[in-house]
Amino acid sequence: MLSSSPRIQSQLSEALAVIGKHDFPKSWPTLLPELISNLQKAAQSSDYASINGILGTANSIFKKFRYQYKTNDLLLDLKYCLDNFAAPLLDIFLKTASLIDSTASSPGGGSPATLQPLFESQRLCCRIFYSLNFQELPEFFEDHMKEWMGEFRKYLTTNYPSLESSGDGLALVDQLRAAVCENISLYMEKNEEEFQGYLNDFASAVWSLLTNVSQSSSRDKLAVTAMKFLTTVSTSVHHTLFASEGVIPQICQSIVIPNVRLRDEDEELFEMNYIEFIRRDMEGSDLDTRRRIACELLKGIATNYKKQVTDIVSLQIQNLLSSFATNPSANWKDKDCAIYLVVSLATKKAGGTLVSTDLVDVQSFFLSVIVPELQSQDVNGFPMLKAGALKFFTTFRGLIQKPVAFQLFPDLVRFLGAESNVVHSYAASCIEKLLLVKDEGGKARYTSADITPCVPVLMNNLFNSLKFPESEENQYIMKCILRVLAVADISSEIAGPCIAGLTSILNEVCKNPRNPIFNHYLFESVAILIRRACERDASLISAFEGSLFPSLQTILANDVTEFLPYAFQLLAQLVELNKPPISPSYMQIFVLLLSPDSWRRSSNVPALVRLLQAFLQKAPNEVNQEGRLNQVLGIFNMLVSSASSDEQGFYVLNTVIENLEYGVISPYMGNIWNVLFMRLQNNRTVKFQKSLVIFMSLFLIKHGATNLLDTMNAVQDNIFLVILEQFWIPNLKLITGAIELKLTAVASTRLICESPVLLDPAAARLWGKMLDSIVTLLSQPEQDRVEEEPEMPDIAENVGYTATFVKLYNAGKKEEDPLTDVKDPKQFLVTSLAKLSALTPGRYPQIINENLEPANQAALLQLCGIYNCQIV
């Protein structure tokens, strides 16, 4: 590495770092001593090509101290590096510093070629300083703080004209200054006490540096790190630095406002890369942009000087707006700056979406500054200003009264036709967010009655805006389509064009799925349209099938892996809406569904199960033909054998039990029990045992206790009592979910009140233990009786395949209650027990006394009191 040219050197340095990440220091104890001896040799001959290669490697291998979690092992490694490297690092840093000083003070300020490697060396030393100081302040650095800080300050306050005026020279000096700012910010955050003696000097150095940093984008990193340092100071105990007369106005005037103003780069990003612009501007990924950090600095100062900041910024905003008023077309950036300040300095109420500001009166600012932009007839003029106005509307949507906002709704719809991608995205986002606004008490502020009249135009504009270049897969527009379909009344006049629009987009994205967020909103929109339109008007189902079937068949035929889970969920939705008999086109899909190949990918399984359940419910007769039931049970067998899919297997089995006659399933029961008992023997997770209790309960409710006992005991004599004691009784109290709880409680009650096996006096202990479990289930809150078990995912099944199952919220399966005739399982328990005990008075109170926990005896007594029943 040391003898290579710079380009090769950086590759080899990176290779050493990769090996070092794995082996250093334990498995590679010679690395650090070798680096140090080579560094000292190179330093003697001032060979900066080698010095920078060595420092680059050291920088890479020490980076782990910045981001790894603090453990004893990490601290031991850090101590080893400090003991060996802290002193040589300071030596080379000071040697280079004096070389820079002597070179810079020579006539002409030294040649750029001489200075460049020296500055690169100092930058690397600063980055290593950052890594070695990140966890805590090391003793060596505390002892030598004066040397380090003296040099740091010099780089912030000195100019190096001969280097700064050459090619990349200024960027290199700025990188060193930015690295210094990060180091002093680190000390400010973590070692405030030790650092405070140097703070005043650094604060004024950073301040004057910021006042002189130009708006050029090449200096952004420096400007941002310097402002971050001042922000850290402003929120610390040393905030009094900002209290002196005139400091805050000067910071506002010379640092904040210049950095909030739009620059050419922002305009370019707005036009050329709208997705990145929105990510920064609307979604807050702009933490490292000047505009955002300048506002964070103001917020930091306002923590302790709120009134001063508010007064100064309010005045600035007024001045900016006056400047705009004198010449709107030339000074539009002043208005943009004013709007940006109000939006960025707004405060969000904790945990809510309500945003407020003390800078302006929102209502009057909205009417005088924002509304004129929104009502402007030219949707394409001054697009950045329009985007700012839309962003203001979106941010303060909760504070703007309904009549005012509602009057502007047609304008928002109009802006969907703006050519600027950002403007039509912001208009869509604004409409979408307005429809989510809730008033006191959680009631939606804008209802279907409000928006339905303008839905035809709105939907037309939304679909048209997807035709603009670059917006073909615009997720903000698709999310707005989804929200409108969720709120508006969907008449057949609206449903027709919408399904046509959505399927034509679907056909396009099938060719090359690129944007997963857009695609998800697209499928959710189709699902919500099916749900809301077809439930309202069943005559639409065949038209929807006509539109959607070709697209869904394309997905299946071309194996568009990303979309398969979505397609199966939509098909399930359509099958459930159909009335028997099922049409031949669905039966073709049913055949495909039963082939084992369809089930190979784990990401498809939940959606396939959902589709299979839909067929079992809607076409039970067809299931019983042509050996299909055998295939369905084969799928159940495959799913239930693996811990990662056993729950899905039970969904299939439970649907079979619920929808098919006992005569149809009885020949298969021996096989089903064999599969379940084998799994119990081999891998009994808590989840599996709970699913088994739910299945046995469902079977008992649907087909009676006698059939349950007979089919189980046919597999092995008296296995029912073994399963009852070892699995049913202990797992019953772990059941969760309202429907499942009622089902298992009622089934277990029927078992102890109706089953001859348990009414036999020889089974008294089991009877008592079963009742104890039922009372725990019904009387104790879920968190007291259920401990969450960590589920170990079955990794092997997912290796090498990235598509995942994503549930469509709007195509969800309705939970059906198999026990609609029983309203209250607690009442069912005590009335059943009262009837049973009346047949043999005196027998059951004794069994209860001997087998139930004291708390459960009290709970049972209390239930008897509530429902006025007696166990005699």
N, C-alpha and C positions, 0 to 999 in steps of 0.2 A: 504494500500500500504506500509506504513512504517514498518509494522510488518512482511511483507512477505519475502520469500527467494528471492535472486537476480533475478531469472528467472521470477517468478510470478510478482515481483516488476516492471520489465520492461514492462510487458503486461499491468499492472494496470496503470503505468505511461502513457503509450500510450493511454489507454482508457480515462484517465483524460484529455489528450491533445485533443482528438477528441471532447469530450464534451466542453472543453474550447474553441476550435476553433469556436464553435457555440455560446456559452453562455457568454464567458469571454470578457470584464469585466462587461458589462452592466447587464446581467441577472444572474451573479454569483459574486456579490460584495464581498462575504466572502472568496472567494478562495485565493486571494493573502495574506490577513492578516493571514489566517490559515497557508499557506505555510511558511510565514516569522516567525510566532511564533514557529512553529515546527522546523524550521531551527535553530533558536536561541537556543531552548532547546537541540536539537541534538548536536549543536556546543559545548555547555557547557560540555557535557559528551563525546565529540569526537566520537560520534556514526556515523562513516562514511557510514555505510550501509544506514541509514536514510538520512544523508546529501545528498548522491549521488542520492537517490530516489527523494528527493525534487528538487534538482538542475536539474535532468533529466526532471521532469515535467515542471519546469519553462522554461527550454531550449525549450521544445516542444511548449509551449503556446506563447513564445515570437518570435518564428520563423516567424510569420506572418509579423513582421516589416521589414523582409528582402525582401519579394517578392511582398507585396501588393502595389498597386498604392498609392502615397502620397495624402491623402485627409485630410480635417480638422478633420473628425471623427477618422482617424487612428492616427493623431498627438495627439488628446485628449487622446486616449487610451494609447499612448506611454508616454505621460506626467504623467498619473496616475501610470503607471508601474515604471517609473523613480523615481517619488516622493516617492514611497513606497519601491522599491527594490534596487536602486543604492547603498545606504549606506550598507545594510546588505550583498550585493554581495561583496563589497570591504572588509568588515570585515572578511567574511569567507575565501576570497581569501588570505588575509594577514595572517590569523591564520594558514591556511593550509601551506602557504609558509614557515612560521617559523618552523612548525612541520617537513616539508621536510628537511629544513636546519639542524635542530638539529639531526634528524634521520640519515641523510647522513653523518654528521660529526662524528657520534658515531663510535666506533671501528668496523671495517668490513663493514662500510657504511650502516648499517641497514638491516633488513631482507626484501626480496622482498614482503612478505605477508603484512608487515606494509606499505611499500611505495606504493604498487599498488593502493589501494583506494584513497590515497592522490593525486596521479597523475591524476587518473580518475576525481577526484573532480576539480582539476585545469583546466583540459581540458573542463569540463562542464562550469566552470566560464568563460573561454575564448570564448566559443561559445555564451554564454549569452551576454558577452561584445560585440561580433560582432553584435548580433541582436539589442541591445539597442543603438548602435552607428551608425547603418546602414543609417538611414534617415538623421541625421545631428549630429554635435558634441554637446552632452548635457553639460550643465554648470557644473554639478557635476563631470563628467569625465574630463572636462578641468581643474577644480580645483585640481583634484587628479591625474593628468597625471603622475606626477613624481613617485608615488607609483606603478602604473600599469606598466609603462615602465621599471622601475628598475627590477621588477620581470620578465617581458617578456624577457629582455636581458639576465638575468641569465639563463633562460631555454635554450637559444640558445647557450650559451657559456660553460655551465657546463656539465660534464659527470657524470652519476650515475652508476658506474660499477657494483655494487651488483645487481641492478635491471636490467640493460641492458643485463647482461649475463644470466639472468634467462628466461625460457620459452618465454612468450609473452612480457616480460618486455621492450625490445627495441622498439617493435611496439607501446607500450603505451607511452613511452617517445617521440617517433617520432610523435605520434598523437598530443601530447601537443605542440611540436615545430611547427608542421604544422599549428595548430590553432593560434599560436602566429604569424606566418608568414602571415596568412590571416588577422589578426587584424592590423598588421603594414602596410600591403598593402592597407587596407581600409583607414587608416589614411593618407597614402601617396597620395591616390587618392583624398580624400575628405577634409582632414584637413591639407594640406601641410604646411601652415604657422605655425600652432601651433606645428606641429610635427618636424619642421626642426632642432630644438636644439638636437634632439635625433638621427637624421638621420645618421650621420657619424658612430656612434657606431654601429647602427643596420646594416648598409651596410657592415662594416668589419666583424661583427659577422656572418651574413648570408653567406658572401663570404667564410670565413674560414670553416664554417659548410659544405658548398657545396663541398669544396675541399676534405673533409673527409668522405662524405656520400658514402658508397660503392655502387656497381652496383646492389646489390640484389633487386629483385622486391618488397620485403616487404618495401623498403624505398622509393618507387616511389612517394608516395603522398607528403612526406616531400621535396624531391628533386624538384618536380614540383612547390609546393607553394613557395619554397625559390627562385627558378629561376623567378617565376612570380613577386616576390617582386623586384628583381634586374631589371627586364624588366620595371616595372613601374617607378623605379628611373631613368633608362636610358633615358626615353622619357620625363622626367619632367625638370623643370628649374634647378634641382640640378645635371644634367648630368655631371657637371664638376668633380664629384667624380671619373669619369672614365678617366679624362684627364691626370692624373699624369703618369709619365714615367713608362712603363712596365706593367700598369694595364691591358690594353686590351689584349696584348699577353698572360698574365698569365690567364686571364678569358678564352681565347680560348683554351689554352693548358690544364688547369686543370679542367675547368668546361664544356666547350662546347664539345670538341672532345670526352672526355670519355662518355658523355651522348648521343652522336650521334651514337657511335659505336653499331653494332648489339650485342644483348645479347642472351643467350640461350633461354630466354622466347620468344624473337621475332622469333627465328627459330622455336620454338615449335608452336607458333600461326600460322606461315606461313604454317606449315605442317598439323596442326590439325584442324584449323578453318579458312579456306581461306576467307570466307565471311567477318568475323570480321577483318582479316588482311587488306583486300582491303578497307573496310570502313575507317579504320584508315589511311592507307598509301596513297590511291588514292583519297578518297572522303573527307578527312579533318575532320573526326570525331575524330581525334587523338589529340584534343586540350589539353588533359591532359596526353599525353605521354612524357617521357623525351626527346625523339628525337625531337619532334615538338617544345617543349617549349625551348630547348637549341637553336634551330634555331630562335625562336621568340626573345630570348634574344639578339642574334647577330643582328637581324634586328633592335631591339630597340636601341642598341648602335650605329648602322650605321646611325640612323636618324641624329645624330650630328657629327659622326666621320667616315663618309663613306670611305674616302680614307684609313685611318688606318685599318679599318675592312677588306676592299677589299684586301689590300696588305697582311695582315696577313693570311687571309683565303686562298688566292691564293697560298701562300707559303705552307700552311698546305696541300692543295690539291696536290701540286707537290710532297711533301714528302710522302704522302699516296700512290700516284701512283708509286713513285720510290720503296717504300717498297714492293708493289705488284709485280713489275717487277723482283725484286731479287728472289722471290719464289712464283709464282702465286697460286699454289695449297694450300700453307700454309697461305698465306697472302691475300686471296680473300676478307676478311672483310675490309681491308684497301681500296680496290677499291670501295667496296660498300659504304663505309663511304664518299669517295670523290664524288661519283655520287650523293649520298643523299644530301650532302651540296650544290652542284650546283643547284639541282632541288628545294630544300626547300628555298633557298635564292633568287630564281628568282623573278622578280617583274612583276606583271601583269599590262598592260596598262588599265587605267580606262575604263570600259564599253566595252572593247574588249576582244578577246581571245589571243591576241599577248603577248607572254611572253618574257622577255629579262633578261640578266645577265651581270654584269661587271666582274665577277670572272674569266671567261675563254672566249676564243673565241669559240663560239658555234660550228661553222663549223669544226674547226680543232680538238676540243675536241671530237666532234661526230665521226670524221673519225678515230682518233687515239685511243680513249678509248671505244666508244660504238659499232662502226661497227664490230671490232673483236669479240665481244660477240655475236652480231646478226648473224655473218657469221659462228660461231662455228658449226661444223657439229653435235655435240652431243646435242640434244635439252634438254636432261635431266640432263646434268652436271651443277653443281653450279647454281641451280635454282634461288636462291635469287639474284645472280648477273645478271642473264638473266632478271629477273623481273625488277631490277633497270634500266637495259639498255632500256627495253621496255618502262618503265615509262619516262625515259629521252626523248626518241624518241617522245612519246605522248605529253609531256609537251612542247617541242620546235619544234613541227611539222610545225609551221608557218615559222620558220627561216631556216629550212633545205630545200635546193633547190630541185626542183622537180626531176631532173635527178638522184641525189644522193638517195633521198628517194625512187624513183620509182624502182631503181635497187635492193632495199632491200625488195621489195614487196613479191617476192617468199619466202624470209626468214621468213617474218611475217606469211605467209600462212603455212610454215613448223612448226613454233612454236605452231600452233593450235594443233599439235599432241603431245605436251609435256605432260608428265604425271602429272606435278605439276599443280594443279587447278589455282594457282595464275598466273603461266606463260601463260597457254592457255587463261585465262581470260584477261590478259594484252595484249596478241597478238590480241585478238578479239577487245578489246577496242581501241587499236592503229589503226587498220584498219578502224574501225568505225569513229574514230575522223579524220583520214587523209581524208576520203571521204567528210568530212564537211568543209575542209580548203577552204577559199575563197581568191582570189587574189584581187589586187586593183580593185575597181569598182564592187566588189561583185560577180565576176564570179568564178564558182567552179574550183579549180586547177586540180582536178582529174575527168575526164569525163568518160562516158560509154566506149568510144573508148579505154581509157587507161586500164580499168579493165576487159572488156568483155573477152579478150583472156584467162585470168586465172580464170574466174568464175567457170567452171566445177570443177577444183581442189579445189578452195577456198570453194565452197559450200559443196563439199564432206568432206573436212576437218572440216568445221564448224559443220556439222551434226554428224560427227564421234566424235568430242570433247564432244558432249552432251552425249556420252556413257560412259565417264570416271566416276568412282565412285564420288559421291558428286556434279557432274556437270550436273546431269540429268535436273535440272531446273536452269541452269546458265544464269542469265539475261544479262550478258555482251555478251555472245555468241549470244543469241537471238536478242539482239539489233543490233549486227553486221549483222546478217542474214537480218534483216529488212532494214538496211542501204544499203547493197549490192543490195537487190531487188529493192530499190528505184533508184539506180544509173545505174546498168548494163542494157544492152539490154537483154530482156527476150525472148529467142527463145524457140521453143517447146522442144528442147533437154534439156534446163535448167529447163523449167517450169514443165516437167513431174516428174523428181526426187524430185524437191523442194516441189511440192504439196504432193507427197507421203511421204516425210520426215516430213512435217509439220502436216499432218493428223495423222501420227503414234504417234507423240508427243502429239497431241491433245487428241487422244484416251487414252493415259497414264494419262495425267493430269486431265482428266474428272473424273477419279476414286477418286481423292483426291486433289482438287485445294488448293495449299499451298502458292505459291509465286505470289501475284497479279501483281507484276511488270513484271515478266517473262511471265505470262499469257497474259498481255496486249500486250507486244511486239509480242507474238505468234499470237494473233488474228490480230494485225496490219499487220504482215507479210503475213498472209493468204489474208487479204483484199487488200494489195498492189499487191500481186501476181495475184489475180483475175483481179484487175483493169488494170494492165499493160500488162499482158499476153493475156487476153481475148479481150481487146480492139484492140490489135495488130493482133490477130488471132482468129476469132470467132469460128473456128473449135475446139478450145480447151475447149469451154464451157461445152460440154457434158462430156468430160473426167474429168473436175474439179468437175462437179456435181456428177459423179460416185464416186470420191474419198471422197468428202466432205459430201454428203448426209447421209451416215451411221453415221458419227460422230455427225452431227447436230441433227439427229433423236435421237441419244443416249442422247444428252443434253436435248432435249425436253421430251423424254420418262422418263428419270430418274430425271427430274426436278432439274438439276444442277444449283441452283439459281445464283451462281456467274457468270455463263456463258450465261444465257438466253439473256440478252441484247446484248451480242456479237453475239450470234447465229442469232437473229432476224435481226441484221444489215447486216450480211453476206448473209442471205437469200434475203433481200431486194436488195442487190447488184446483186445477181444471177438472181432474177426476172427481174430486169431492163435490164440485158444483153440479156434476152430471146426475141425471136420474137413470136408474137401470132401465133397460139393458145397456151395457157399455158398447159404444160403437166399435166397428172393426179396426179403425185406425188406432184406438187405444189398446185394443187387444194385441196389435203388433208390438206396441211398446211393452206390454206385459210380458210377451215372449222374450224380448230382449232383456228385460229386467230379471228374468229367472235364470239367465245364462251365467254361470260362475265367472266368466270373463269380466262382466260388468263390475264385479265386486272386488277386483284385484287391488284397486287404488283405495287406500284408507280414506283419502279426502272425499271420496264419493259416498262412503257408507251411510252417514247420517241422512243424506238427502235421498238415497235409494230406499232406506228403511221407511222414510216418510212416504215415499211413493208407493212402496209395497203395502203399507198400512192402508193407504187410500183405496187401492185395488181390493184388499181383503174386505174393507167395509162396503164398497159399492158393488163388488162383483163376487159375492161369496159362492154363487152357483158355478160360475166359470172356474173358480179356484179348484172346485172339486172334480173338474173334468180333465181328461188327457194327462193324468199323472202330475198335474201342477202342484197339488198339495204336497206331494213327495218332494218336489223341487223347493217349495217354500220352506219345508222343514229342514232340507239340506242346508239352506242359507242360514236358518236359525242355528243349526249345529255348528256351522263354520264360525259364526259370529260369537257364539257363547263359549267357544273353547279358548278364546283369547281374552286376557284380562282387559285389554284396551277397547274391546268392542262388545263385551258381554251384555252391557246395558242395552245396546242396540238389538242384540239377539232376543232379549226379553221383550222389547217393544214388539218385535215380530210375533213372538209366541203368544203374548197377551192379546194381540189383535186377532190371532187365529182362534183363541179360546172364546173371545167375546163375540165373534161374528159367525162362527160355524156351529152347526147342530152337533150335539154330543154323539149322535150316531155316526157322523162323518169322521170325527176325530178319535173315537175310542180305539179303532185298530192301531193307531199310531202312538197311543199313550205309553205303552211299555217302553218303546224306543226313546221317547222324550225323557222319561224318568231315568233311563239308563245314562243318557247324555248328561243330565243334570247331576246325577249321583257321582259319575266319573269325575266331573269337574270339582264337585265338593271334596272328593278324595285328593285330587291332585293340586288344586290351587284355590283355597277358599278365602277370598278377600271378603272384607266386611260388606263392600258394595254388592258382591255376588250374593251373599247370604240374605241381605235385605231384599234384593230383587226376587230371590227365591220365595221369601215369605209373602211378598206382594203377589207373585204368580199363584202360589197355593191358595191364597185368600180369594183371588179372582176366580180360580177354578171352583172353589167351594160355593161362592155366591152364584155362579152361573150354572153349575152342574150338580151341586149338592155334595154334602159331606160323605155320603155312602160311596159315590163314584170316586171321590178323591181317595178315600181309604182303600177301596178295592183295587184301583189301578196301581197305587203305590205298593201295596202288599203283594200284588201279583208278581212284582219284580223280585221281591225277597220277603219271606215271612216276617210279619210284624215290624217291618222297617218304618212304618208310619210313626209308631211311638218313639223309636230311636230319633228320627228326624225331629219330631215334636220337642223332645226333651233337649236335644243337643243344639238345634238350630232355630226352631220357631220361637220357643220361649225366650232364650237370651237375646235374639235379634229384634223381637217385636218392639221393644221399647226404644229402638234406634230409628224407627220409621219416621220420615219427615214428609211434609207436603200435605195439604188439607185433604185432597181426594184419597191419597194413599193411606193417610191416618184413619179416615173413616172406614175405608174398605177393610183394612187389616183388623181394626178393632171390632167391627161388626162380624167379620168372618170368624175371628177367635171367640167372640161371645157365642155365636151359633154353635161352634164346636163344643164348648163346655156345657151348653144348655140342651143340645139336641143329639150329640153323638154317643151311641151306646158304649163305645170303648171307654170314653172318659167319664160316663155316668156310673160305670162299674165301681163298687166300693174299693176294689184293689187299686184303682187309679187315683185315689183321693189325693195323694201327694202331688201328682202331676196336675190334677185339676186345680189345686190350690196355687201351684207355681204359675200356671197359665193365667189365672185370675190376677195374681200379683203383677205380672207383666202388663196385662190389659189396663190395670188401674194406674200403673206408672205412665203408660203411654197417654192415657186420657187426662191425668191430673197434673203431671209435671210439665213446666214449660220446656220447649225444645232445647234451649241452651243448657238446661240442667241435666238432660238425659242423653244428649248426643255429643260424642267427642269427634271432631273432624279427623278422619284418617287421611294421612298424606297418600295421594295416589301416585304410584310409580308409573310413569308413561312407558309404553312399550316402544323404545326408541327404534329398534331394528325395523319396524314396519314403515317408518317414515324416511329412512335414509335414502338420499338421492332423488327425492321427489318433493318439489316445493309447493305445488298447488295445495291450498288448504280448504277445508270446508268453511264457508262463511254462511251463517244463518240469515235468511231473509226474514226480517222482523214482520213484514206485512204478509208473508205467506205462511205464518206460523200455524201449527195445528191447534185446533180448539181442544182444550182438556175436557174429556167427557167423563161424566160421573156414572159409573155402572150401578150406583145405588140411589137412584133418585127418590125411591119410596122411604128411605130412612133419612130423616132430617138431622137428628142429633144422636151421635153414637153413645154419649153418656147416658141419655135417657133409655136408649135401646138396651144398654148393659143392665141398668138397675131394674127395669121392668121385666127383662128376661129372667134375671136372678130371682126376683120376687115370685114370678110364676113357678119357677123350678122348685124353689124352697118350700112353696106351699104344698107340694106333692109329698115331701118327706120332712115334716117340721122337726127342727132340732139338729138335723144332720149337718147342714152347711155352715151355720155359725161356728161350729167346732172346727171344721176344716179351715175356715177363714182364719180363725184364731191361731191355728197351728202353723199355717203356711205363709200368711201375708206379713210383710214388714209393718211395724207399728204405724209408720207414717201413712202407708197405703190403707191400713184398717181404718184410720181416722178419715182419710180422703173418701173411702167407700161409704162410710157412715154419713159423711157430709152430703155426698151425692144422693143417698137414699132420702135424706131430709129435703133436699132441693126438689126432688121429683115426687116426694110423698109416697115412697115405696118402702116395703119392709122385707128384710130377709129373715124368715122365721125358722 
